[in-house]
Amino acid sequence: MYVLESSGADPWASNYTLKAQLNTYDQFAIDGTYFQHSTGLYHIYSCWYRQYDGWPSNLCITKSMYSICIGIESPA
């Protein structure tokens, strides 16, 4: 799973820069998102228990060592 950074707000008109590869512990990983908790930032994603075993699918959660900054515009 990889982290990309957009050059703008419009995903269709933006250019993207590869920022990092996330450590998913050699598991298949898809549909990642982040969750901010009082104890830290967590990466949550769909994963397989074994590298090439598609059943059952699991929800994997890892604590991030980094913080992220998401720009959100407030409604007027």
C-alpha positions as semicolon CSV with decimal commas, in nm:
position;residue;x (nm);y (nm);z (nm)
1;M;0,000;0,000;0,000
2;Y;0,135;0,340;-0,097
3;V;0,086;0,704;0,007
4;L;0,033;0,959;-0,269
5;E;0,014;1,337;-0,227
6;S;-0,209;1,546;-0,450
7;S;-0,092;1,880;-0,591
8;G;-0,441;2,031;-0,559
9;A;-0,798;1,996;-0,438
10;D;-0,941;1,851;-0,762
11;P;-0,841;1,482;-0,782
12;W;-0,908;1,470;-1,158
13;A;-0,689;1,769;-1,243
14;S;-0,410;1,712;-0,989
15;N;-0,066;1,565;-1,027
16;Y;0,042;1,311;-0,765
17;T;0,371;1,248;-0,590
18;L;0,469;0,913;-0,438
19;K;0,544;0,981;-0,070
20;A;0,594;0,639;0,091
21;Q;0,515;0,269;0,099
22;L;0,328;0,167;0,413
23;N;0,440;-0,137;0,608
24;T;0,150;-0,383;0,588
25;Y;0,367;-0,669;0,718
26;D;0,381;-0,847;0,380
27;Q;0,002;-0,885;0,371
28;F;-0,239;-0,804;0,092
29;A;-0,380;-0,460;0,181
30;I;-0,656;-0,251;0,025
31;D;-0,902;0,027;0,114
32;G;-0,683;0,202;0,370
33;T;-0,795;0,497;0,576
34;Y;-0,682;0,679;0,890
35;F;-0,849;0,712;1,227
36;Q;-0,747;0,977;1,481
37;H;-0,791;0,857;1,841
38;S;-0,682;1,024;2,164
39;T;-0,398;0,768;2,181
40;G;-0,267;0,844;1,833
41;L;-0,317;0,810;1,460
42;Y;-0,410;0,464;1,327
43;H;-0,403;0,317;0,976
44;I;-0,699;0,083;0,914
45;Y;-0,721;-0,139;0,608
46;S;-0,867;-0,461;0,471
47;C;-0,612;-0,745;0,482
48;W;-0,566;-1,120;0,458
49;Y;-0,444;-1,328;0,749
50;R;-0,184;-1,502;0,532
51;Q;-0,011;-1,339;0,235
52;Y;-0,194;-1,527;-0,043
53;D;-0,504;-1,651;0,139
54;G;-0,812;-1,447;0,045
55;W;-1,051;-1,596;0,299
56;P;-1,139;-1,474;0,550
57;S;-1,069;-1,108;0,498
58;N;-0,975;-0,913;0,812
59;L;-0,961;-0,557;0,936
60;C;-0,601;-0,468;1,023
61;I;-0,511;-0,171;1,242
62;T;-0,162;-0,033;1,291
63;K;-0,054;0,268;1,494
64;S;0,114;0,531;1,280
65;M;0,454;0,667;1,377
66;Y;0,375;0,985;1,183
67;S;0,111;1,256;1,189
68;I;-0,077;1,371;0,883
69;C;-0,225;1,707;0,799
70;I;-0,553;1,711;0,607
71;G;-0,676;2,044;0,474
72;I;-1,048;2,080;0,530
73;E;-1,229;2,397;0,432
74;S;-1,493;2,523;0,675
75;P;-1,835;2,603;0,529
76;A;-1,905;2,977;0,501
